[in-house]
Amino acid sequence: RPTALEALHHEAFQVEPVKEASCAICLDMYPADEGVSCADGHFTCKKCLGHSVRAAAQPDAHMNFLRDGSMCCVASDCELLITGHAIATAVPEDFANWLNIVRKHFERDAAAEQKRQL
């Protein structure tokens, strides 16, 4: 029968430390699950991501969202994408804004296609 100390070393009681990441925008440290990252690990916290989604919904937006709802990484030297699913999951309170961005891209592309066909 194991002692209490031996039992604590059992794999069932092993907990991984919470991974932290620095937000590429505000530079604050957050648990890595409180934001999104591109494939290179450039992290954006939920607060900054929400601001980016709200800003992208404005008519004079400079954020680069794609038709499928994904966005380019916020790191200036990175061309990788953050998926639309990850964005929508991370900031559900801004989901309506995100859907509006996707809808605008679709409408713009559909209008361009109709114009091309005429």
Rosetta constraint file for C-alpha pairs under 8 A:
AtomPair CA 2 CA 6 HARMONIC 5.77 0.50
AtomPair CA 2 CA 7 HARMONIC 6.08 0.50
AtomPair CA 3 CA 7 HARMONIC 6.13 0.50
AtomPair CA 4 CA 8 HARMONIC 6.31 0.50
AtomPair CA 5 CA 9 HARMONIC 6.79 0.50
AtomPair CA 6 CA 10 HARMONIC 6.84 0.50
AtomPair CA 7 CA 13 HARMONIC 7.94 0.50
AtomPair CA 8 CA 13 HARMONIC 5.82 0.50
AtomPair CA 8 CA 14 HARMONIC 7.81 0.50
AtomPair CA 9 CA 13 HARMONIC 6.61 0.50
AtomPair CA 9 CA 14 HARMONIC 6.95 0.50
AtomPair CA 10 CA 14 HARMONIC 6.87 0.50
AtomPair CA 18 CA 31 HARMONIC 6.39 0.50
AtomPair CA 18 CA 32 HARMONIC 7.71 0.50
AtomPair CA 19 CA 31 HARMONIC 5.74 0.50
AtomPair CA 19 CA 32 HARMONIC 5.58 0.50
AtomPair CA 20 CA 29 HARMONIC 6.38 0.50
AtomPair CA 20 CA 30 HARMONIC 5.37 0.50
AtomPair CA 20 CA 31 HARMONIC 4.27 0.50
AtomPair CA 20 CA 32 HARMONIC 4.90 0.50
AtomPair CA 21 CA 29 HARMONIC 5.50 0.50
AtomPair CA 21 CA 30 HARMONIC 5.54 0.50
AtomPair CA 21 CA 31 HARMONIC 6.22 0.50
AtomPair CA 21 CA 32 HARMONIC 5.33 0.50
AtomPair CA 21 CA 43 HARMONIC 6.41 0.50
AtomPair CA 22 CA 27 HARMONIC 5.24 0.50
AtomPair CA 22 CA 28 HARMONIC 5.42 0.50
AtomPair CA 22 CA 29 HARMONIC 4.42 0.50
AtomPair CA 22 CA 30 HARMONIC 6.39 0.50
AtomPair CA 22 CA 43 HARMONIC 6.43 0.50
AtomPair CA 22 CA 44 HARMONIC 7.80 0.50
AtomPair CA 23 CA 27 HARMONIC 4.56 0.50
AtomPair CA 23 CA 28 HARMONIC 5.59 0.50
AtomPair CA 23 CA 29 HARMONIC 6.42 0.50
AtomPair CA 23 CA 30 HARMONIC 7.36 0.50
AtomPair CA 23 CA 42 HARMONIC 7.63 0.50
AtomPair CA 23 CA 43 HARMONIC 5.11 0.50
AtomPair CA 23 CA 44 HARMONIC 4.71 0.50
AtomPair CA 23 CA 45 HARMONIC 5.50 0.50
AtomPair CA 24 CA 42 HARMONIC 6.40 0.50
AtomPair CA 24 CA 43 HARMONIC 5.77 0.50
AtomPair CA 24 CA 44 HARMONIC 5.71 0.50
AtomPair CA 24 CA 74 HARMONIC 6.85 0.50
AtomPair CA 24 CA 75 HARMONIC 6.32 0.50
AtomPair CA 25 CA 44 HARMONIC 6.67 0.50
AtomPair CA 25 CA 48 HARMONIC 6.78 0.50
AtomPair CA 25 CA 74 HARMONIC 7.36 0.50
AtomPair CA 26 CA 48 HARMONIC 7.26 0.50
AtomPair CA 30 CA 34 HARMONIC 6.44 0.50
AtomPair CA 30 CA 45 HARMONIC 7.01 0.50
AtomPair CA 32 CA 36 HARMONIC 7.65 0.50
AtomPair CA 32 CA 43 HARMONIC 7.67 0.50
AtomPair CA 34 CA 45 HARMONIC 6.03 0.50
AtomPair CA 34 CA 46 HARMONIC 6.04 0.50
AtomPair CA 34 CA 90 HARMONIC 7.40 0.50
AtomPair CA 35 CA 43 HARMONIC 6.80 0.50
AtomPair CA 35 CA 44 HARMONIC 5.50 0.50
AtomPair CA 35 CA 45 HARMONIC 4.15 0.50
AtomPair CA 35 CA 46 HARMONIC 4.64 0.50
AtomPair CA 35 CA 49 HARMONIC 7.49 0.50
AtomPair CA 35 CA 90 HARMONIC 6.08 0.50
AtomPair CA 36 CA 43 HARMONIC 5.69 0.50
AtomPair CA 36 CA 44 HARMONIC 5.45 0.50
AtomPair CA 36 CA 45 HARMONIC 6.61 0.50
AtomPair CA 36 CA 46 HARMONIC 7.41 0.50
AtomPair CA 36 CA 82 HARMONIC 7.30 0.50
AtomPair CA 36 CA 86 HARMONIC 6.63 0.50
AtomPair CA 36 CA 87 HARMONIC 7.01 0.50
AtomPair CA 36 CA 90 HARMONIC 6.95 0.50
AtomPair CA 37 CA 41 HARMONIC 5.17 0.50
AtomPair CA 37 CA 42 HARMONIC 5.16 0.50
AtomPair CA 37 CA 43 HARMONIC 4.33 0.50
AtomPair CA 37 CA 44 HARMONIC 6.24 0.50
AtomPair CA 37 CA 73 HARMONIC 7.83 0.50
AtomPair CA 37 CA 82 HARMONIC 6.54 0.50
AtomPair CA 38 CA 42 HARMONIC 5.56 0.50
AtomPair CA 38 CA 43 HARMONIC 6.99 0.50
AtomPair CA 38 CA 73 HARMONIC 6.11 0.50
AtomPair CA 38 CA 80 HARMONIC 6.19 0.50
AtomPair CA 38 CA 81 HARMONIC 5.85 0.50
AtomPair CA 38 CA 82 HARMONIC 5.13 0.50
AtomPair CA 39 CA 80 HARMONIC 6.86 0.50
AtomPair CA 39 CA 81 HARMONIC 7.63 0.50
AtomPair CA 39 CA 82 HARMONIC 7.87 0.50
AtomPair CA 40 CA 80 HARMONIC 7.70 0.50
AtomPair CA 42 CA 73 HARMONIC 7.23 0.50
AtomPair CA 42 CA 74 HARMONIC 7.64 0.50
AtomPair CA 42 CA 75 HARMONIC 6.57 0.50
AtomPair CA 44 CA 48 HARMONIC 6.39 0.50
AtomPair CA 44 CA 49 HARMONIC 6.05 0.50
AtomPair CA 44 CA 74 HARMONIC 7.50 0.50
AtomPair CA 45 CA 49 HARMONIC 6.01 0.50
AtomPair CA 46 CA 50 HARMONIC 5.91 0.50
AtomPair CA 46 CA 90 HARMONIC 6.28 0.50
AtomPair CA 46 CA 91 HARMONIC 6.28 0.50
AtomPair CA 47 CA 51 HARMONIC 6.38 0.50
AtomPair CA 48 CA 52 HARMONIC 6.18 0.50
AtomPair CA 49 CA 53 HARMONIC 6.21 0.50
AtomPair CA 49 CA 87 HARMONIC 7.70 0.50
AtomPair CA 49 CA 91 HARMONIC 7.36 0.50
AtomPair CA 50 CA 54 HARMONIC 6.17 0.50
AtomPair CA 50 CA 91 HARMONIC 6.05 0.50
AtomPair CA 50 CA 94 HARMONIC 6.31 0.50
AtomPair CA 51 CA 55 HARMONIC 6.00 0.50
AtomPair CA 52 CA 56 HARMONIC 6.01 0.50
AtomPair CA 52 CA 63 HARMONIC 7.05 0.50
AtomPair CA 53 CA 57 HARMONIC 6.41 0.50
AtomPair CA 53 CA 94 HARMONIC 6.87 0.50
AtomPair CA 53 CA 97 HARMONIC 6.64 0.50
AtomPair CA 53 CA 98 HARMONIC 6.20 0.50
AtomPair CA 54 CA 58 HARMONIC 7.04 0.50
AtomPair CA 54 CA 94 HARMONIC 7.03 0.50
AtomPair CA 54 CA 97 HARMONIC 6.22 0.50
AtomPair CA 54 CA 98 HARMONIC 7.86 0.50
AtomPair CA 55 CA 61 HARMONIC 6.11 0.50
AtomPair CA 55 CA 63 HARMONIC 7.31 0.50
AtomPair CA 56 CA 61 HARMONIC 4.85 0.50
AtomPair CA 56 CA 62 HARMONIC 6.70 0.50
AtomPair CA 56 CA 63 HARMONIC 5.28 0.50
AtomPair CA 56 CA 64 HARMONIC 7.64 0.50
AtomPair CA 56 CA 65 HARMONIC 7.46 0.50
AtomPair CA 56 CA 101 HARMONIC 7.11 0.50
AtomPair CA 57 CA 61 HARMONIC 6.73 0.50
AtomPair CA 57 CA 97 HARMONIC 5.87 0.50
AtomPair CA 57 CA 98 HARMONIC 7.24 0.50
AtomPair CA 57 CA 100 HARMONIC 6.83 0.50
AtomPair CA 57 CA 101 HARMONIC 5.69 0.50
AtomPair CA 63 CA 71 HARMONIC 7.88 0.50
AtomPair CA 64 CA 71 HARMONIC 5.78 0.50
AtomPair CA 64 CA 72 HARMONIC 5.92 0.50
AtomPair CA 65 CA 69 HARMONIC 6.03 0.50
AtomPair CA 65 CA 70 HARMONIC 5.74 0.50
AtomPair CA 65 CA 71 HARMONIC 4.25 0.50
AtomPair CA 65 CA 72 HARMONIC 6.63 0.50
AtomPair CA 65 CA 101 HARMONIC 7.50 0.50
AtomPair CA 65 CA 102 HARMONIC 8.00 0.50
AtomPair CA 66 CA 70 HARMONIC 5.39 0.50
AtomPair CA 66 CA 71 HARMONIC 5.88 0.50
AtomPair CA 66 CA 102 HARMONIC 7.42 0.50
AtomPair CA 66 CA 105 HARMONIC 7.34 0.50
AtomPair CA 67 CA 102 HARMONIC 5.48 0.50
AtomPair CA 67 CA 105 HARMONIC 5.20 0.50
AtomPair CA 67 CA 106 HARMONIC 6.30 0.50
AtomPair CA 68 CA 84 HARMONIC 6.63 0.50
AtomPair CA 68 CA 102 HARMONIC 6.40 0.50
AtomPair CA 69 CA 83 HARMONIC 7.03 0.50
AtomPair CA 69 CA 84 HARMONIC 4.39 0.50
AtomPair CA 69 CA 85 HARMONIC 7.80 0.50
AtomPair CA 69 CA 98 HARMONIC 7.01 0.50
AtomPair CA 69 CA 99 HARMONIC 7.64 0.50
AtomPair CA 69 CA 101 HARMONIC 7.28 0.50
AtomPair CA 69 CA 102 HARMONIC 5.41 0.50
AtomPair CA 70 CA 81 HARMONIC 6.37 0.50
AtomPair CA 70 CA 82 HARMONIC 5.54 0.50
AtomPair CA 70 CA 83 HARMONIC 4.37 0.50
AtomPair CA 70 CA 84 HARMONIC 4.04 0.50
AtomPair CA 70 CA 85 HARMONIC 7.67 0.50
AtomPair CA 70 CA 87 HARMONIC 7.53 0.50
AtomPair CA 71 CA 81 HARMONIC 5.56 0.50
AtomPair CA 71 CA 82 HARMONIC 5.41 0.50
AtomPair CA 71 CA 83 HARMONIC 6.71 0.50
AtomPair CA 71 CA 84 HARMONIC 7.06 0.50
AtomPair CA 72 CA 78 HARMONIC 7.93 0.50
AtomPair CA 72 CA 79 HARMONIC 6.20 0.50
AtomPair CA 72 CA 80 HARMONIC 5.96 0.50
AtomPair CA 72 CA 81 HARMONIC 4.55 0.50
AtomPair CA 72 CA 82 HARMONIC 6.22 0.50
AtomPair CA 73 CA 78 HARMONIC 6.09 0.50
AtomPair CA 73 CA 79 HARMONIC 6.31 0.50
AtomPair CA 73 CA 80 HARMONIC 5.68 0.50
AtomPair CA 73 CA 81 HARMONIC 5.43 0.50
AtomPair CA 73 CA 82 HARMONIC 6.16 0.50
AtomPair CA 74 CA 78 HARMONIC 7.47 0.50
AtomPair CA 82 CA 86 HARMONIC 6.86 0.50
AtomPair CA 82 CA 87 HARMONIC 7.19 0.50
AtomPair CA 83 CA 87 HARMONIC 6.43 0.50
AtomPair CA 84 CA 88 HARMONIC 6.05 0.50
AtomPair CA 85 CA 89 HARMONIC 6.02 0.50
AtomPair CA 86 CA 90 HARMONIC 6.02 0.50
AtomPair CA 87 CA 91 HARMONIC 6.15 0.50
AtomPair CA 88 CA 92 HARMONIC 5.41 0.50
AtomPair CA 88 CA 94 HARMONIC 7.51 0.50
AtomPair CA 88 CA 95 HARMONIC 5.59 0.50
AtomPair CA 88 CA 98 HARMONIC 7.17 0.50
AtomPair CA 91 CA 95 HARMONIC 6.63 0.50
AtomPair CA 94 CA 98 HARMONIC 6.29 0.50
AtomPair CA 95 CA 99 HARMONIC 6.09 0.50
AtomPair CA 96 CA 100 HARMONIC 6.16 0.50
AtomPair CA 97 CA 101 HARMONIC 6.37 0.50
AtomPair CA 98 CA 102 HARMONIC 6.46 0.50
AtomPair CA 99 CA 103 HARMONIC 6.04 0.50
AtomPair CA 100 CA 104 HARMONIC 6.12 0.50
AtomPair CA 101 CA 105 HARMONIC 6.34 0.50
AtomPair CA 102 CA 106 HARMONIC 6.24 0.50
AtomPair CA 103 CA 107 HARMONIC 6.07 0.50
AtomPair CA 104 CA 108 HARMONIC 6.00 0.50
AtomPair CA 105 CA 109 HARMONIC 6.10 0.50
AtomPair CA 106 CA 110 HARMONIC 6.00 0.50
AtomPair CA 107 CA 111 HARMONIC 6.04 0.50
AtomPair CA 108 CA 112 HARMONIC 6.21 0.50
AtomPair CA 109 CA 113 HARMONIC 6.17 0.50
AtomPair CA 110 CA 114 HARMONIC 6.20 0.50
AtomPair CA 111 CA 115 HARMONIC 6.10 0.50
AtomPair CA 112 CA 116 HARMONIC 6.08 0.50
AtomPair CA 113 CA 117 HARMONIC 6.21 0.50
AtomPair CA 114 CA 118 HARMONIC 6.34 0.50
